[in-house]
Amino acid sequence: MKLNGSDIICECLIEQGVDTVFGYPGGAVLNIYDALYKYSDRINHILTAHEQGASHAADGYARATGKVGVVIATSGPGATNLITGLATAKMDSSPVVAITGNVTRDGLGRDSFQEVDIKSIAAPVTKKSFRVMSMEELAPTIREAFRIASSGRKGPVLVDVPKDISAMETEFERVSPVCDVAATPDNDYKRAVEIIKSSKRPFIYAGGGVISSGAEKLLLELAHRMDAPVCCSLMGIGGIPGGDPLYFGNLGMHGMYETGMATLNADCIIAIGARFSDRVAGDREKFRENASIIHFDIDEREIDKNVVTDCALLGDIKETAARVLELLPQLEHGEWLKTIENWKKERAAEPQESGYPSPQHILGKIQSMKGDGDIIVTDVGQHQMWAAQVCSFNKPRTFITSGGLGTMGFGMGASIGASLARPDCRVTLVTGDGSFHMNLNELVTLKSYNIPVVVCVMNNSVLGMVRQWQKLFYGRRFSQTDPHRATDFSSLARSFGVEGITVTKPEEVDSALERAYALNAPVVIDFKISPDANVLPMIPPGKTAAEMITELE
């Protein structure tokens, strides 16, 4: 059948199983939006307030489902507004396809109105970026974008379509999506098993690759077969049930005391789908000083990039973990587990500022009210770390956060995408006043589509995490971290037509959350917490858990 380029784009999206896209129209994508009007019975388009919000929404949709998220933007500033969202998805290996319009082919390179070389701009922050320069390339390029985004180490792909291509006609034939089956590397499984068997103090460090590959059950089986403690990176949270007795929490700069101590004392660290980022392995040499390292990963470039390994198992974790399990007998490490339990008991509770709602109390109440399938999305900062420390996640894809890029403003778009992707689940956005200010314009999207996200603003009226670093490392010189903003978040929410609640006292926390969740509508709760609340413990940058800070004056 003969179709124009815009219809072909819609047909390719349907081929790939896409039912929801996020975006913002403009001149260079008018033809595509005209086609979306015709295909509106099969493709649901969500109009955000800003293209960055749309990119984070597509990312949140992908993280909540495992499917490829799709975002559409016009040329020039519309396209460049996607870059932060694409970089966020790239760092966290989230599958997103961005389709941008551009000026007509004869206008390229002439500084035409709203022209930008988005293909080149996006190249460093995507797995691949394309520009379609002929009609014959259009459908194959869209299909290839989805294949690349969803195969191997997942990530974002951009396809730039000049406006004249979106209007031209050509023959189109539907095809079925092709699944990319990766070759199985020749791994030394026997060596890995021998290292594990000889270990007295093994420790499993699980990352986002576990969730990306759908290997959660295998991780749980491997942990119990090894009788080994498990910790997770931020991206790995939910990869093992939070209530499992072998799970001891998150790891890293703001991880748990017991997981930090375990890394110091382990004689074997088994990293599964994790990349030893600087927030986990601050001092890379000392991190492996007393331990053998076994690294499971799908991306060969990650092996020995940050921490030198003793044994690497390349490939999809579902396959590599299964192969190890075939060879591994049941092991016992009861004394080692008791030691970690004792460290857990030694963990000191952060003292609370009297008179203020406590972040731990707020998150504890949220935890008590959420079901196993409910989703918590966070922005970036102290609130993010508190959520990781306090809340428990028994299912994968229920904790959504910007780990690698640390994108303030990620949460509003991501919570929109997650809620639309999983309407059966309650979505809570935990954010800070600094992060919320970044993209609070997306409240209009929550209201326009009646998306029932409960936005919990940990409002300490300062840029809390940066201020905490200034306390510790900059002689308490609080340069530009006390912005003196007078934003009334409850009034702001009401100006968008969203319910707003202000909480100033500890005794108001429970009733505010109960009221918000009962509404089944978008709500903003402004929790006035102390500006001196800290995230502890903390491992200073470039240091090890031996230098962990457990209290502040």
C-alpha positions in Angstrom: 0.0 0.0 0.0 1.1 3.6 -0.7 1.5 5.8 2.4 3.1 9.1 3.2 6.1 9.3 5.6 4.1 10.3 8.6 1.6 7.4 8.2 4.6 5.1 7.8 6.0 6.3 11.1 2.6 5.6 12.8 2.4 2.2 11.2 5.9 1.3 12.3 5.1 2.4 15.9 2.0 0.1 15.8 4.2 -2.7 14.4 6.5 -2.3 17.4 3.6 -2.6 19.9 3.6 1.1 20.8 0.2 2.4 22.1 1.3 5.6 23.9 3.7 8.4 22.9 4.7 11.6 24.6 5.5 14.9 22.8 4.9 18.5 21.8 4.0 19.6 18.3 5.7 22.2 16.1 6.2 23.2 12.5 8.6 20.5 11.5 6.4 17.7 12.8 3.0 19.0 11.7 2.7 16.2 9.1 3.5 13.6 11.8 0.9 15.2 14.2 -1.7 15.1 11.4 -1.1 11.4 11.0 -1.4 11.0 14.8 -4.8 12.6 14.6 -5.8 9.8 12.1 -4.3 7.1 14.2 -5.6 8.4 17.5 -7.7 5.2 18.0 -4.5 3.1 18.1 -1.9 5.5 19.4 -2.5 7.6 22.5 -0.6 10.9 22.5 0.2 12.7 25.8 0.9 16.4 25.4 3.3 17.6 28.1 4.1 21.2 29.0 7.7 21.0 27.8 9.8 18.6 25.6 12.1 17.7 28.5 9.0 16.6 30.5 8.0 14.5 27.5 11.4 12.8 27.3 11.4 11.9 31.0 7.8 10.7 30.6 8.8 8.3 27.8 11.7 7.2 30.0 9.4 6.6 33.0 7.1 4.6 30.8 10.0 2.4 29.7 11.2 1.9 33.2 7.8 0.9 34.5 7.1 -1.6 31.7 10.3 -2.7 30.1 8.9 -1.6 26.8 10.4 1.1 24.6 9.2 4.6 25.5 8.6 7.0 22.6 8.9 10.8 22.5 8.2 13.2 19.6 9.5 16.7 19.2 9.8 19.4 16.6 13.1 20.7 15.2 15.5 23.2 16.8 14.7 24.0 20.4 12.1 21.2 20.5 14.7 18.7 19.6 17.4 20.1 21.9 15.0 20.1 24.8 15.1 16.3 24.6 18.9 16.1 25.3 18.8 15.9 29.1 16.1 13.3 28.9 18.1 11.2 26.4 21.3 11.5 28.5 19.3 10.4 31.6 18.0 7.3 29.7 21.5 6.6 28.3 23.2 6.6 31.7 20.5 4.3 33.2 20.2 2.0 30.1 16.5 2.8 29.6 15.1 2.0 26.1 13.6 5.2 24.5 13.1 6.1 20.8 13.0 9.9 20.1 11.5 11.0 16.8 12.3 14.6 15.8 11.3 16.6 12.9 13.7 18.8 11.0 13.6 21.4 8.2 13.2 20.1 4.6 16.3 18.5 3.1 17.0 21.5 0.9 17.1 23.7 4.0 19.6 21.6 5.9 22.9 23.4 6.5 21.5 26.8 5.6 20.7 28.0 9.2 17.0 27.7 8.3 14.4 28.7 10.9 14.5 26.2 13.8 17.2 24.1 12.1 19.8 22.3 14.3 22.0 19.3 13.6 20.2 17.2 16.3 21.8 14.0 14.9 25.2 15.2 15.9 24.1 16.8 19.1 22.4 13.6 20.3 25.1 11.2 19.2 27.1 11.2 22.5 24.0 10.7 24.7 22.3 8.0 22.6 23.1 4.4 21.6 22.6 5.6 18.0 21.3 8.7 16.2 19.9 8.6 12.6 18.8 11.2 10.0 16.5 9.8 7.3 17.5 11.2 3.9 15.3 9.1 1.6 11.9 7.6 1.7 13.3 4.1 1.2 15.2 4.5 4.5 12.3 5.6 6.7 10.6 2.4 7.7 13.8 0.4 8.0 15.4 3.2 10.2 12.4 3.3 12.6 12.5 -0.5 12.9 16.3 -0.4 13.5 15.9 2.2 16.1 13.6 0.0 18.1 15.9 -3.0 17.7 18.9 -1.1 19.0 17.0 0.5 21.9 15.7 -2.8 23.2 18.7 -5.1 22.5 21.9 -5.8 24.5 22.5 -3.0 26.9 19.3 -1.0 26.4 19.3 2.7 25.8 17.9 5.6 23.8 18.0 6.1 20.0 17.1 9.2 18.0 15.6 9.4 14.5 15.6 12.8 12.8 13.1 13.1 10.0 13.2 16.1 7.6 9.7 17.6 7.0 9.6 16.8 3.3 10.3 13.1 4.0 7.3 13.0 6.4 5.1 14.2 3.5 6.3 12.1 0.6 4.7 8.9 -0.4 6.1 5.5 -1.0 5.0 1.8 -0.9 4.8 0.4 2.6 4.5 -3.2 3.7 4.0 -4.3 7.3 6.5 -6.6 8.9 6.8 -8.3 12.2 9.2 -6.9 14.8 12.6 -8.7 14.8 14.0 -9.8 18.2 17.8 -9.5 18.4 19.3 -12.7 19.8 22.8 -12.1 21.1 25.5 -14.7 20.6 26.6 -16.6 23.7 30.2 -15.7 24.7 32.5 -18.5 25.7 32.7 -17.8 29.5 34.7 -19.6 32.1 31.8 -20.7 34.3 33.8 -23.3 36.1 36.4 -20.7 37.3 33.6 -18.4 38.6 32.0 -21.3 40.5 35.3 -22.3 42.0 35.9 -18.7 43.3 32.4 -18.7 44.8 32.8 -22.1 46.4 36.1 -21.1 48.0 34.7 -17.9 49.4 34.0 -17.6 53.1 32.5 -14.1 53.0 30.7 -13.6 49.6 28.7 -10.5 48.8 26.4 -10.0 45.9 26.2 -6.5 44.4 23.2 -6.3 42.1 22.6 -3.4 39.6 20.0 -2.3 37.1 21.0 -5.0 34.6 19.2 -7.6 36.8 15.9 -5.7 36.2 16.7 -4.9 32.6 17.2 -8.5 31.7 14.2 -9.8 33.8 16.6 -11.9 35.9 15.1 -11.2 39.3 14.1 -14.8 40.1 17.5 -16.0 39.1 19.2 -13.5 41.4 17.0 -14.6 44.3 17.8 -18.3 43.5 21.5 -17.6 43.2 21.6 -15.6 46.5 19.9 -18.5 48.4 22.1 -21.1 46.7 25.2 -19.2 47.8 23.6 -18.3 51.1 25.1 -14.8 50.5 24.0 -11.3 51.4 22.7 -9.1 48.6 22.9 -5.3 48.2 21.7 -3.2 45.3 22.7 -0.1 43.5 20.0 2.6 43.2 19.2 1.1 39.7 19.0 -2.4 41.1 16.5 -1.7 43.9 13.6 -4.1 43.4 15.8 -6.7 41.7 15.4 -8.8 44.9 12.5 -8.6 47.3 13.1 -6.0 49.9 11.7 -8.3 52.6 14.0 -11.2 51.8 16.3 -12.1 54.7 19.3 -12.0 52.5 18.7 -8.4 51.3 20.6 -5.8 53.3 19.7 -2.6 51.4 21.4 -0.3 48.9 25.1 0.3 48.5 27.3 3.3 48.0 28.0 6.8 49.1 24.6 7.0 50.9 24.0 3.2 51.3 23.4 1.4 54.5 26.1 1.1 57.2 26.0 -2.8 57.1 26.4 -2.9 53.3 29.4 -0.6 53.5 31.0 -2.7 56.2 30.3 -5.9 54.2 32.2 -4.5 51.2 35.2 -3.8 53.4 35.2 -7.4 54.8 34.0 -9.5 51.9 36.5 -11.9 50.3 34.4 -12.2 47.1 32.2 -9.6 45.5 29.8 -10.8 42.8 28.6 -7.8 40.7 25.6 -8.7 38.6 24.5 -6.1 36.0 26.3 -3.3 37.9 29.0 -1.0 36.8 31.1 0.0 39.9 30.3 3.7 39.5 32.2 6.2 41.5 29.3 6.4 43.9 29.8 2.8 44.8 33.5 2.3 44.4 34.8 5.6 45.5 38.4 4.3 45.8 38.5 1.8 43.0 41.8 0.2 44.1 40.9 -0.3 47.7 37.3 -1.5 46.8 38.8 -4.8 45.5 41.8 -4.9 47.9 40.6 -7.8 50.0 38.1 -9.5 47.6 38.0 -11.4 44.4 35.7 -9.8 41.9 33.3 -11.7 39.6 31.5 -9.5 37.1 28.3 -10.5 35.3 27.5 -8.0 32.5 26.0 -7.8 29.0 28.3 -4.9 28.0 31.9 -5.9 27.4 33.0 -2.3 27.7 32.1 -2.3 31.4 34.5 -5.2 32.2 37.6 -3.8 34.0 36.5 -0.2 33.2 36.2 0.9 36.8 37.3 -2.1 38.9 39.6 -4.8 37.7 37.9 -8.2 37.9 39.2 -11.7 38.5 36.5 -13.4 36.4 34.0 -11.9 33.9 30.8 -13.5 32.7 29.6 -11.8 29.6 26.1 -12.1 28.2 22.4 -11.8 29.2 22.2 -12.3 33.0 19.3 -14.7 32.5 21.7 -17.0 30.7 24.9 -16.4 32.6 23.2 -16.8 36.1 21.4 -19.9 35.0 24.7 -21.5 33.8 26.3 -20.7 37.2 23.4 -22.2 39.0 23.7 -25.4 37.1 27.2 -25.9 38.5 26.9 -24.4 41.9 26.1 -26.6 45.0 24.2 -25.4 48.0 26.5 -23.3 50.2 26.3 -22.1 53.8 27.6 -18.8 55.3 25.7 -18.5 58.5 28.4 -16.9 60.5 29.0 -14.3 57.8 25.3 -13.4 57.7 25.2 -13.1 61.5 28.1 -10.6 61.3 26.2 -8.4 58.9 23.1 -8.6 61.0 25.2 -7.3 63.9 26.4 -4.4 61.8 22.8 -3.7 61.0 22.0 -3.5 64.7 24.9 -1.0 65.2 23.5 1.4 62.6 22.7 4.7 64.4 19.4 6.4 63.6 19.7 9.9 62.3 18.6 12.4 65.1 15.5 14.3 64.1 15.0 18.0 64.4 12.2 18.4 66.9 9.1 20.3 65.7 9.6 19.4 62.0 8.0 16.5 60.1 10.6 13.8 59.8 11.6 12.5 56.3 11.8 9.0 57.8 8.4 9.3 59.3 6.9 10.6 56.0 8.5 7.8 54.0 7.7 5.2 56.6 4.0 6.2 56.3 4.2 6.0 52.5 5.8 2.6 52.9 3.0 1.4 55.2 0.3 2.4 52.7 1.8 1.2 49.4 1.2 -2.2 47.9 3.9 -4.4 46.4 3.1 -3.2 42.9 2.9 0.5 43.7 5.6 2.7 42.3 7.7 5.3 43.9 9.5 7.8 41.6 12.1 10.2 42.9 14.0 13.2 41.8 17.6 13.7 42.8 19.0 14.7 46.2 18.5 13.9 49.9 14.9 12.8 49.4 16.1 10.2 46.8 18.5 8.7 49.3 16.0 8.7 52.1 13.5 6.9 49.9 16.1 4.3 49.0 17.0 3.8 52.7 13.5 3.8 54.2 11.2 2.2 51.6 11.1 -1.4 50.7 10.5 -2.8 47.2 9.4 -6.3 46.7 8.9 -6.1 42.9 11.0 -4.9 40.1 10.2 -1.6 38.2 8.6 -0.1 41.3 11.5 2.2 42.2 12.2 4.7 39.4 15.0 7.2 39.8 17.7 9.0 37.9 20.8 7.1 39.0 23.7 7.8 36.6 23.1 11.3 35.4 21.4 12.5 38.6 18.8 14.6 36.8 16.9 17.1 39.0 13.5 17.6 37.4 13.3 13.9 36.2 10.6 13.0 38.6 7.6 14.9 37.3 7.8 13.5 33.7 8.9 10.1 34.9 5.9 9.8 37.3 3.5 10.8 34.5 5.0 8.1 32.2 5.0 5.5 35.0 1.4 6.2 36.0 0.1 6.0 32.4 2.1 2.8 31.8 0.7 1.2 35.0 -2.7 2.6 35.7 -3.4 -0.3 38.1 -0.6 0.9 40.4 -0.5 3.9 42.7 2.4 6.2 41.8 4.0 8.5 44.4 6.6 11.1 43.4 9.1 11.9 46.2 10.9 15.1 45.4 12.6 18.1 46.9 11.8 21.7 46.6 14.9 22.2 44.4 14.1 19.4 42.0 10.4 20.2 42.0 11.1 23.8 40.9 12.9 22.4 37.8 9.8 21.0 36.0 6.8 21.9 38.1 5.1 23.1 34.9 4.2 19.4 34.3 1.5 19.8 37.0 -0.6 21.0 34.1 -0.1 17.6 32.5 -1.1 15.8 35.7 -4.3 17.8 35.8 -5.1 17.7 32.1 -5.1 13.9 32.0 -6.2 13.5 35.7 -3.1 11.4 36.4 -3.4 10.4 40.1 0.2 11.0 41.1 0.7 12.0 44.8 3.6 14.5 44.7 5.4 14.6 48.1 7.7 17.6 48.3 10.4 17.3 51.0 10.6 21.1 51.4 13.6 22.2 53.5 13.8 25.5 51.6 17.4 24.8 50.8 19.3 22.7 48.2 19.8 20.0 50.8 22.3 17.6 49.3 24.7 20.3 48.1 24.3 22.1 51.4 25.2 18.9 53.3 28.4 18.7 51.3 29.1 22.4 52.1 28.7 21.4 55.8 31.2 18.6 55.5 33.7 19.8 53.0 33.4 23.5 52.6 33.5 24.9 56.1 29.8 25.5 56.2 30.0 28.2 53.6 26.5 27.9 52.2 27.0 29.5 48.8 23.8 29.7 46.9 22.2 26.7 48.6 19.7 28.8 50.6 17.8 30.4 47.7 15.2 32.2 49.9 12.3 31.2 47.5 8.9 32.1 48.6 7.0 29.5 46.5 3.8 28.3 48.2 3.6 24.9 46.7 0.0 24.2 47.8 -1.2 27.5 46.3 0.8 26.7 43.2 -0.9 23.3 42.9 -4.3 24.9 43.2 -3.5 27.4 40.5 -3.1 24.4 38.2 -6.4 22.9 39.4 -4.5 20.3 41.5 -5.2 19.7 45.2 -2.6 21.2 47.5 -1.9 20.3 51.1 0.7 21.9 53.5 2.2 19.9 56.4 4.1 21.8 59.0 3.8 19.5 62.1 4.8 15.9 62.7 1.3 15.0 63.8 -0.2 16.2 60.4 1.8 13.7 58.3 -0.4 10.6 58.5 -3.7 12.3 57.9 -2.3 14.3 55.0 -1.1 11.2 53.2 -4.3 9.3 53.9 -6.4 12.2 52.5 -4.2 12.5 49.4 -4.3 8.8 48.5 -8.1 8.7 49.1 -8.7 11.3 46.5 -7.4 9.2 43.6 -6.4 12.4 41.8 -3.2 14.5 41.4 -2.2 16.0 44.7 0.8 18.0 45.9 1.8 17.7 49.6 4.2 20.3 50.8 6.1 18.8 53.7 8.0 21.5 55.6 11.0 19.5 56.9 14.1 20.8 58.6 16.9 22.4 56.6 19.4 20.6 58.8 18.1 17.1 58.1 21.0 15.0 56.8 21.4 11.8 54.8 23.6 9.4 56.8 25.7 7.4 56.6 27.9 9.0 54.0 31.1 7.8 52.4 33.2 10.8 51.3 33.9 11.0 47.6 37.0 8.9 46.6 37.0 7.1 50.0 36.0 3.7 51.3 33.5 2.5 53.9 36.4 2.6 56.4 36.0 6.4 56.4 32.2 6.4 56.5 30.6 9.4 58.3 27.8 8.2 60.6 27.0 11.4 62.4 27.2 15.1 62.1 27.3 17.7 64.9 
